[in-house]
Amino acid sequence: MSSSSSDVVVNPAPAGPAAAPRALPNGLAAFLVFLASGAVLVLETVSLRLVGPYVGVTLQVTSSVIGIALAAIAYGAWTGGWLADRRDPRGLLAPALVLAGIATAVTLPVVRYAGEVLRGGAASAILLLTALAVFVPAALLAAVTPLVVKLQLADLRRTGQVVGRLSGIGTLGGITATLVTGFVLVAALPSTVILIALAVLLGVTGLALGFHLRRQEGGGLPGAARTKATLAVLGLLGAGLSAVAPNPCDVETAYHCARVADDPSRASGRVLYLNSAEHSYVDLADPTHLEYAYTQWIGAAADVVAPAGRRLDALHLGGGGFTMPRYLSATRPGSDNVVFEIDGELVELDRRLLGVRPGPGLRAVVGDARMLVGGEPTDSRDFVVGDAFGHLVVPWHLATREMAAEVRRVLRPGGWYVQNVIDYPPGRFIRSELATVAAEFRHVALVAPAAAIAGQQGSNFLIVASDAPLPVDALTQRLGRLDAVPDLLAGEVLAAFVDDALVLTDDYAPVDQLLATA
């Protein structure tokens, strides 16, 4: 009896701080971690589309988004854990979610206003714009998991189990959000709708969680009224800014921010903008009108390959505004034009606003040109037009030697491959692309303005390639009839221009780095 009584006296319940905050129900804890982690990945995926119209969708941009998102997760988790040890996590969870929702909504106007100032491909502009798109909301969301973990660690004997389970649930949330966003949401909804919906989901979840926790506490949490008022003001401000922010898109497809504008100097002229850059010009009344210099060069090449009126079997890698397919159909009746265009919504936009009328002589095939060209019969085309490169976006797999070999296979003997390339001083990409095409084709020429060849300005460059000798004199003569006569390089002069440039391959094609101007 005395021994038993002594045990009670010697081992009292430890004295210490107030009891730890009550744990959340396991289902609620799992939901919060799943939602917060998934929301970060939705932000990361959609932010690529938000910044694309201003800085492109290059490897540097993708790397920047991933790096900034990881930095936000690291700092958010660190800060969330630090706060969880000093404050009651139950009073922090709801504000974190609501603030993350507000920050997500504010991302839209912030990126669109800042994008107009930071437009271009400079590394500093890319890093700053992606940070504005991702960092704050991602950091707030990353703080949720350590706050939840702190609440659930009521039994130190189950620490590993609790942390492991919630960590796994967070990872599953990220995986689910990545797949759903990439395969479903981006294809079905504009980025604006996705972000606003995510902001609303986070805000509503935060408010509902706050209400639930206050009911459990039997009263308001400290400072609840002031916090609610502050968040309400911030929410209204974010919604107002989103409503008036400039939107660079008329139509947001799965691949492009697209807009069609009238040409004030030509009643029937239309300009197609993709990712805020002029991409194509179409004259609705005159399909033979070629506005841009590089399209005139392609038209000149077509005239040399096949005089006007003689049909051509042509393959177009990239549709854009369908300027060249319409031109060849109009100038060479009976021609067969097949267009590989990855963006089906852009093809539909062309039908509605740019007068594209597919038929027996003009067929649009939606899909990746690299995949589709592999299914084309050997020796089936007279003329292949490569026009899939934008001023900020280059699909690298269309720029490699392996792609050039596929094009050569598809061309008939004596057929021509003309490829539009956009580059800027110091011109590393155009030299590498010339070296790449020359690795597969015996005869290559370059058409471009003299100032661009001299490295004084950025420009379109047209590579002309064939296995048969190119009629350089005839092409030079035809180009000489244009209002702005370009230079044509071939032979030893072209070889000196290319020098020892890198040949791009599927294994090594650093096109984004070659395009970098600084």
C-alpha positions as CSV (number, residue, x, y, z in Angstrom):
1,M,0.0,0.0,0.0
2,S,2.7,2.5,1.0
3,S,4.8,1.6,-2.0
4,S,1.9,2.1,-4.3
5,S,1.1,5.4,-2.6
6,S,4.8,6.5,-2.9
7,D,4.7,5.8,-6.6
8,V,1.8,8.2,-7.1
9,V,3.7,10.9,-5.2
10,V,7.0,10.5,-6.9
11,N,5.6,10.4,-10.5
12,P,3.1,13.2,-10.8
13,A,1.8,14.5,-14.1
14,P,4.5,16.8,-15.6
15,A,3.8,20.4,-15.1
16,G,4.3,22.6,-18.1
17,P,2.6,24.9,-20.6
18,A,-1.1,24.7,-21.4
19,A,-2.4,21.6,-23.2
20,A,-1.4,21.3,-26.8
21,P,-4.0,22.5,-29.4
22,R,-6.6,19.8,-30.2
23,A,-5.8,17.8,-33.3
24,L,-7.9,18.0,-36.5
25,P,-9.9,15.0,-37.6
26,N,-7.7,12.9,-39.8
27,G,-10.0,13.3,-42.8
28,L,-9.9,17.1,-42.5
29,A,-6.1,17.2,-42.0
30,A,-5.6,15.0,-45.1
31,F,-8.0,17.2,-47.2
32,L,-6.1,20.4,-46.2
33,V,-2.7,19.0,-47.1
34,F,-4.0,17.5,-50.3
35,L,-5.7,20.7,-51.3
36,A,-2.7,23.0,-50.5
37,S,-0.1,20.8,-52.2
38,G,-2.3,20.4,-55.2
39,A,-3.0,24.1,-55.5
40,V,0.7,24.8,-55.6
41,L,1.1,22.5,-58.7
42,V,-2.0,24.1,-60.4
43,L,-0.3,27.5,-59.9
44,E,3.0,26.2,-61.2
45,T,1.4,24.8,-64.4
46,V,-0.9,27.7,-65.1
47,S,1.8,30.3,-64.5
48,L,3.6,29.0,-67.5
49,R,0.6,30.1,-69.6
50,L,0.3,33.4,-67.8
51,V,3.9,34.5,-68.5
52,G,4.2,32.9,-71.9
53,P,2.7,35.9,-73.9
54,Y,5.4,38.1,-72.4
55,V,8.6,36.0,-72.1
56,G,7.8,32.9,-74.1
57,V,7.6,29.3,-73.1
58,T,11.3,28.4,-73.3
59,L,13.5,26.1,-71.3
60,Q,14.6,29.0,-69.2
61,V,11.0,30.1,-68.5
62,T,10.0,26.5,-67.5
63,S,13.1,26.2,-65.3
64,S,12.4,29.6,-63.7
65,V,8.8,28.6,-62.9
66,I,10.0,25.3,-61.3
67,G,12.8,26.9,-59.4
68,I,10.7,29.8,-58.1
69,A,7.9,27.3,-57.1
70,L,10.4,25.1,-55.2
71,A,11.9,28.2,-53.5
72,A,8.4,29.2,-52.4
73,I,7.6,25.7,-51.1
74,A,10.9,25.7,-49.1
75,Y,10.4,29.2,-47.6
76,G,6.7,28.6,-47.0
77,A,7.3,25.3,-45.2
78,W,10.1,26.7,-43.2
79,T,8.0,29.7,-42.1
80,G,5.0,27.6,-41.5
81,G,7.0,25.3,-39.2
82,W,8.5,28.2,-37.3
83,L,5.1,29.8,-36.7
84,A,3.6,26.4,-35.7
85,D,6.0,26.3,-32.8
86,R,5.2,29.8,-31.6
87,R,1.5,30.2,-32.3
88,D,-1.7,28.1,-32.2
89,P,-1.8,26.5,-35.7
90,R,-5.6,26.5,-35.4
91,G,-5.6,30.2,-35.6
92,L,-3.3,30.4,-38.6
93,L,-4.7,27.8,-41.0
94,A,-7.8,29.6,-42.1
95,P,-6.0,33.0,-42.7
96,A,-3.3,31.2,-44.6
97,L,-5.8,29.6,-47.0
98,V,-7.8,32.8,-47.5
99,L,-4.6,34.9,-48.1
100,A,-3.4,32.2,-50.6
101,G,-6.8,32.6,-52.4
102,I,-6.4,36.4,-52.5
103,A,-2.8,36.1,-53.7
104,T,-3.9,33.7,-56.4
105,A,-6.5,36.1,-57.7
106,V,-4.1,39.1,-57.5
107,T,-1.6,37.1,-59.6
108,L,-3.6,37.8,-62.7
109,P,-3.5,41.6,-62.7
110,V,0.1,41.6,-61.3
111,V,1.4,39.4,-64.1
112,R,-0.5,41.3,-66.8
113,Y,0.6,44.7,-65.8
114,A,4.1,43.7,-65.1
115,G,4.3,41.6,-68.2
116,E,3.8,44.7,-70.4
117,V,6.9,46.2,-68.8
118,L,9.1,43.0,-68.6
119,R,8.2,41.8,-72.1
120,G,11.1,40.0,-73.8
121,G,13.5,37.1,-73.1
122,A,16.0,38.7,-70.7
123,A,16.9,36.4,-67.8
124,S,16.2,39.1,-65.2
125,A,12.7,39.7,-66.7
126,I,11.9,36.0,-66.8
127,L,12.9,35.5,-63.1
128,L,11.0,38.5,-61.9
129,L,7.8,37.8,-63.8
130,T,7.7,34.2,-62.8
131,A,8.4,35.2,-59.2
132,L,5.4,37.6,-59.3
133,A,3.3,34.8,-60.8
134,V,4.1,32.0,-58.3
135,F,6.0,32.9,-55.1
136,V,3.6,34.5,-52.7
137,P,0.6,32.2,-53.2
138,A,2.8,29.1,-53.3
139,A,4.6,30.1,-50.1
140,L,1.3,30.7,-48.3
141,L,0.0,27.3,-49.4
142,A,3.3,25.5,-48.5
143,A,2.9,26.8,-44.9
144,V,-0.3,24.8,-44.5
145,T,1.3,21.4,-44.3
146,P,3.6,22.1,-41.3
147,L,0.7,23.8,-39.5
148,V,-1.4,20.7,-39.9
149,V,1.4,18.3,-39.0
150,K,2.0,20.3,-35.7
151,L,-1.7,19.8,-34.8
152,Q,-1.6,16.1,-35.5
153,L,1.5,15.3,-33.5
154,A,-0.4,14.5,-30.3
155,D,1.4,11.2,-29.7
156,L,5.2,11.2,-30.1
157,R,5.2,7.5,-30.6
158,R,3.4,8.0,-34.0
159,T,5.5,11.0,-35.2
160,G,6.9,9.1,-38.2
161,Q,3.6,7.6,-39.1
162,V,1.8,11.0,-39.0
163,V,4.6,12.9,-40.9
164,G,4.9,10.1,-43.5
165,R,1.2,9.9,-44.1
166,L,0.7,13.6,-44.5
167,S,3.8,13.9,-46.7
168,G,2.5,11.1,-48.9
169,I,-1.0,12.8,-49.1
170,G,0.6,16.1,-50.1
171,T,2.6,14.4,-52.8
172,L,-0.5,12.7,-54.1
173,G,-2.2,16.1,-54.2
174,G,0.6,17.5,-56.3
175,I,0.5,14.6,-58.7
176,T,-3.2,14.7,-59.1
177,A,-3.3,18.4,-59.6
178,T,-0.5,18.2,-62.2
179,L,-2.2,15.5,-64.3
180,V,-5.7,17.1,-64.0
181,T,-4.4,20.6,-64.9
182,G,-2.3,19.4,-67.8
183,F,-4.7,16.9,-69.3
184,V,-8.1,18.5,-68.5
185,L,-8.2,22.0,-67.1
186,V,-5.8,23.7,-69.5
187,A,-7.6,22.1,-72.5
188,A,-11.0,23.0,-71.3
189,L,-10.7,26.4,-69.6
190,P,-8.8,29.7,-70.0
191,S,-6.0,30.4,-67.4
192,T,-8.1,33.2,-66.0
193,V,-11.0,30.9,-65.2
194,I,-8.7,28.3,-63.7
195,L,-7.0,30.8,-61.4
196,I,-10.2,32.5,-60.3
197,A,-11.8,29.2,-59.6
198,L,-8.7,28.1,-57.6
199,A,-8.8,31.4,-55.7
200,V,-12.5,31.0,-54.8
201,L,-11.9,27.4,-53.7
202,L,-9.1,28.4,-51.4
203,G,-11.0,31.4,-50.0
204,V,-14.2,29.4,-49.4
205,T,-12.2,26.6,-47.8
206,G,-10.4,29.0,-45.5
207,L,-13.6,30.7,-44.5
208,A,-15.4,27.4,-43.9
209,L,-12.4,26.1,-41.9
210,G,-12.3,29.2,-39.8
211,F,-16.0,28.9,-39.0
212,H,-15.6,25.3,-38.1
213,L,-12.7,25.9,-35.8
214,R,-14.4,28.9,-34.1
215,R,-17.4,26.6,-33.3
216,Q,-15.1,24.1,-31.8
217,E,-13.4,26.8,-29.7
218,G,-16.8,28.0,-28.5
219,G,-16.0,31.6,-29.4
220,G,-14.1,33.8,-31.8
221,L,-10.4,33.4,-32.2
222,P,-8.3,36.4,-31.2
223,G,-8.4,39.2,-33.6
224,A,-10.9,37.4,-35.8
225,A,-13.1,40.4,-36.7
226,R,-10.1,42.6,-37.6
227,T,-8.6,39.8,-39.7
228,K,-11.9,39.2,-41.5
229,A,-12.2,42.9,-42.4
230,T,-8.6,43.0,-43.7
231,L,-9.1,39.9,-45.8
232,A,-12.4,41.2,-47.2
233,V,-10.7,44.4,-48.3
234,L,-7.8,42.6,-49.9
235,G,-10.2,40.2,-51.7
236,L,-12.2,43.1,-53.1
237,L,-9.1,44.8,-54.2
238,G,-7.8,41.7,-56.0
239,A,-11.1,41.1,-57.7
240,G,-11.2,44.8,-58.9
241,L,-7.7,44.6,-60.3
242,S,-8.4,41.3,-62.1
243,A,-11.4,42.9,-63.7
244,V,-9.5,45.9,-65.2
245,A,-6.2,44.2,-65.9
246,P,-5.1,44.1,-69.6
247,N,-5.7,40.8,-71.2
248,P,-3.4,40.0,-74.2
249,C,-5.7,37.2,-75.5
250,D,-9.0,37.3,-77.4
251,V,-8.9,33.5,-77.4
252,E,-6.8,31.3,-75.1
253,T,-6.1,27.9,-76.8
254,A,-4.4,25.0,-75.3
255,Y,-1.1,26.3,-76.7
256,H,-1.4,30.0,-77.5
257,C,-2.7,33.3,-76.4
258,A,-4.4,34.3,-79.7
259,R,-5.9,37.5,-81.0
260,V,-7.0,38.6,-84.5
261,A,-6.8,42.3,-85.3
262,D,-8.0,44.4,-88.3
263,D,-5.4,46.2,-90.4
264,P,-6.5,49.8,-90.4
265,S,-4.6,50.4,-93.7
266,R,-6.3,47.5,-95.5
267,A,-10.0,46.8,-95.1
268,S,-9.7,43.1,-95.8
269,G,-6.4,42.7,-93.9
270,R,-6.2,40.7,-90.7
271,V,-3.3,40.1,-88.3
272,L,-3.0,37.0,-86.2
273,Y,-1.2,37.5,-82.9
274,L,0.1,34.5,-81.0
275,N,1.5,35.2,-77.5
276,S,1.3,38.9,-78.2
277,A,3.6,38.8,-81.3
278,E,2.6,39.2,-84.9
279,H,2.5,35.8,-86.4
280,S,0.5,35.8,-89.6
281,Y,-1.1,38.3,-92.0
282,V,-4.1,37.3,-94.1
283,D,-6.0,39.3,-96.7
284,L,-9.5,37.9,-96.7
285,A,-10.2,39.2,-100.2
286,D,-6.9,38.4,-101.8
287,P,-5.1,35.1,-100.8
288,T,-2.2,36.0,-103.1
289,H,-1.3,39.0,-101.0
290,L,1.8,38.3,-99.0
291,E,2.4,41.1,-96.4
292,Y,5.5,39.9,-94.5
293,A,8.9,39.7,-96.2
294,Y,9.6,36.1,-95.2
295,T,6.3,35.0,-96.8
296,Q,7.3,36.8,-100.0
297,W,10.5,34.9,-99.9
298,I,8.7,31.6,-99.6
299,G,6.4,32.7,-102.5
300,A,9.5,33.4,-104.6
301,A,10.9,30.0,-103.8
302,A,7.6,28.4,-104.8
303,D,7.7,30.3,-108.1
304,V,11.1,28.9,-108.9
305,V,10.2,25.4,-107.9
306,A,6.9,25.5,-109.9
307,P,5.9,28.4,-112.1
308,A,2.5,29.9,-111.3
309,G,-0.3,27.7,-112.4
310,R,1.6,24.4,-112.0
311,R,0.3,22.3,-109.2
312,L,2.4,21.4,-106.2
313,D,2.1,18.7,-103.5
314,A,3.0,20.8,-100.5
315,L,3.4,20.0,-96.8
316,H,3.2,22.7,-94.2
317,L,4.8,22.2,-90.8
318,G,2.8,24.7,-88.7
319,G,-0.4,26.4,-89.8
320,G,-0.6,29.8,-88.1
321,G,-2.9,31.9,-90.2
322,F,-2.7,29.5,-93.2
323,T,-1.2,32.3,-95.3
324,M,1.1,30.1,-97.5
325,P,-1.4,27.2,-98.0
326,R,-4.0,29.7,-99.2
327,Y,-1.4,31.4,-101.4
328,L,-0.4,28.1,-103.1
329,S,-4.0,27.0,-103.5
330,A,-4.8,30.4,-105.2
331,T,-1.8,30.6,-107.4
332,R,-1.6,26.9,-108.3
333,P,-5.1,25.4,-108.7
334,G,-5.2,21.7,-108.1
335,S,-2.3,21.8,-105.6
336,D,-2.5,19.5,-102.6
337,N,-1.7,21.4,-99.3
338,V,-1.5,19.4,-96.1
339,V,-1.0,21.4,-93.0
340,F,0.2,20.0,-89.7
341,E,-0.9,22.2,-86.9
342,I,-0.7,21.2,-83.2
343,D,-3.3,23.6,-82.0
344,G,-6.8,22.5,-83.0
345,E,-8.4,25.5,-81.4
346,L,-6.2,27.8,-83.6
347,V,-7.4,25.9,-86.7
348,E,-11.0,26.6,-85.6
349,L,-10.1,30.3,-85.0
350,D,-8.7,30.5,-88.5
351,R,-11.9,29.1,-89.9
352,R,-14.1,31.6,-88.0
353,L,-12.0,34.8,-88.4
354,L,-9.4,34.3,-91.2
355,G,-11.4,32.7,-94.0
356,V,-9.7,29.3,-94.0
357,R,-11.9,26.9,-95.9
358,P,-10.5,23.3,-95.8
359,G,-11.3,21.2,-98.8
360,P,-9.8,18.7,-101.2
361,G,-6.8,20.9,-101.9
362,L,-6.3,22.2,-98.3
363,R,-6.4,19.8,-95.4
364,A,-5.5,20.6,-91.8
365,V,-4.3,17.7,-89.6
366,V,-4.2,18.5,-85.9
367,G,-1.2,17.1,-84.1
368,D,2.6,17.4,-83.5
369,A,4.4,17.9,-86.8
370,R,7.3,15.7,-85.7
371,M,5.0,12.8,-85.0
372,L,2.9,13.3,-88.1
373,V,5.7,13.7,-90.6
374,G,6.8,10.2,-89.7
375,G,3.6,8.9,-91.2
376,E,4.0,10.6,-94.5
377,P,4.9,8.4,-97.5
378,T,8.5,8.6,-98.9
379,D,8.9,10.8,-102.0
380,S,5.4,12.2,-101.7
381,R,5.9,16.0,-101.6
382,D,7.4,18.6,-103.9
383,F,7.6,21.4,-101.4
384,V,7.8,21.4,-97.6
385,V,7.3,24.6,-95.7
386,G,8.6,24.7,-92.1
387,D,7.0,27.6,-90.3
388,A,6.5,26.4,-86.7
389,F,9.0,28.7,-84.9
390,G,7.9,31.8,-83.1
391,H,9.9,34.7,-81.9
392,L,10.0,33.5,-78.3
393,V,9.1,29.8,-78.7
394,V,11.0,27.2,-80.7
395,P,9.9,23.6,-80.6
396,W,13.4,22.1,-80.4
397,H,12.4,18.7,-81.7
398,L,11.5,20.3,-85.1
399,A,15.0,21.9,-85.3
400,T,17.1,18.7,-85.2
401,R,19.0,16.7,-87.8
402,E,16.6,13.8,-87.3
403,M,13.7,16.1,-88.2
404,A,15.5,17.3,-91.3
405,A,16.2,13.7,-92.3
406,E,12.4,13.0,-92.1
407,V,11.7,16.0,-94.3
408,R,14.3,14.8,-96.8
409,R,12.7,11.4,-96.9
410,V,9.3,12.9,-97.6
411,L,10.5,15.1,-100.4
412,R,10.6,13.9,-104.0
413,P,14.0,14.1,-105.8
414,G,14.5,17.7,-106.6
415,G,12.0,18.9,-104.0
416,W,12.6,21.9,-101.8
417,Y,12.5,22.4,-98.1
418,V,12.1,26.0,-97.0
419,Q,12.3,26.8,-93.3
420,N,11.5,30.1,-91.5
421,V,13.8,30.8,-88.6
422,I,13.7,33.8,-86.3
423,D,16.9,34.9,-84.6
424,Y,18.6,37.9,-83.1
425,P,22.3,39.0,-82.8
426,P,24.7,37.3,-82.4
427,G,22.8,34.8,-84.6
428,R,23.9,31.5,-83.0
429,F,20.6,29.7,-83.6
430,I,20.4,30.5,-87.4
431,R,24.0,29.3,-87.9
432,S,23.3,26.1,-86.0
433,E,20.1,25.5,-87.9
434,L,21.9,26.0,-91.2
435,A,24.6,23.5,-90.1
436,T,21.8,21.1,-89.1
437,V,19.9,21.2,-92.3
438,A,23.2,21.1,-94.3
439,A,24.1,17.9,-92.5
440,E,21.1,16.2,-94.3
441,F,20.7,18.2,-97.6
442,R,23.4,18.5,-100.2
443,H,22.5,22.0,-101.3
444,V,21.5,24.8,-98.9
445,A,21.0,28.6,-99.3
446,L,20.0,31.4,-96.9
447,V,17.7,34.3,-97.6
448,A,17.7,37.3,-95.2
449,P,18.1,41.0,-95.0
450,A,21.7,42.2,-95.3
451,A,21.6,43.9,-91.8
452,A,20.5,40.6,-90.2
453,I,23.2,38.6,-91.9
454,A,25.7,41.2,-90.6
455,G,24.4,40.7,-87.1
456,Q,23.0,44.2,-86.8
457,Q,19.3,43.3,-86.2
458,G,17.0,40.5,-85.5
459,S,15.0,39.1,-88.4
460,N,13.3,36.2,-90.1
461,F,15.8,34.0,-92.0
462,L,14.7,31.6,-94.7
463,I,16.7,28.4,-95.2
464,V,16.3,26.8,-98.6
465,A,17.4,23.2,-99.0
466,S,17.3,20.5,-101.6
467,D,19.2,17.3,-102.6
468,A,19.4,18.7,-106.2
469,P,21.5,21.8,-107.1
470,L,19.6,25.0,-106.3
471,P,19.0,27.4,-109.2
472,V,20.6,30.2,-107.2
473,D,20.6,32.7,-110.1
474,A,16.9,32.1,-110.8
475,L,16.0,32.5,-107.1
476,T,18.2,35.7,-106.9
477,Q,16.4,37.1,-109.9
478,R,13.0,36.3,-108.5
479,L,13.8,37.8,-105.1
480,G,15.1,40.9,-106.9
481,R,11.6,41.8,-108.0
482,L,10.5,42.3,-104.4
483,D,10.2,45.8,-102.9
484,A,12.8,45.0,-100.2
485,V,15.4,42.9,-101.9
486,P,17.1,40.5,-99.4
487,D,20.6,38.9,-99.7
488,L,21.0,35.3,-100.7
489,L,24.0,33.3,-99.4
490,A,25.1,30.0,-100.9
491,G,28.3,28.0,-101.5
492,E,31.5,29.2,-99.8
493,V,30.0,32.4,-98.6
494,L,27.3,30.5,-96.7
495,A,29.9,28.1,-95.4
496,A,31.9,31.0,-94.0
497,F,28.8,32.4,-92.4
498,V,27.9,29.1,-90.7
499,D,31.5,28.4,-89.7
500,D,31.8,25.7,-87.0
501,A,28.2,26.0,-85.7
502,L,26.7,23.2,-83.7
503,V,24.6,20.6,-85.5
504,L,21.5,20.1,-83.4
505,T,20.3,16.5,-82.7
506,D,17.6,14.9,-80.7
507,D,20.2,14.2,-78.1
508,Y,21.5,17.7,-77.9
509,A,19.5,20.7,-79.1
510,P,20.0,23.7,-76.8
511,V,17.9,26.0,-78.9
512,D,16.8,28.3,-76.0
513,Q,20.4,28.9,-75.0
514,L,21.4,29.6,-78.6
515,L,18.5,32.1,-78.9
516,A,19.5,33.9,-75.7
517,T,20.7,37.5,-76.5
518,A,22.4,38.1,-73.1
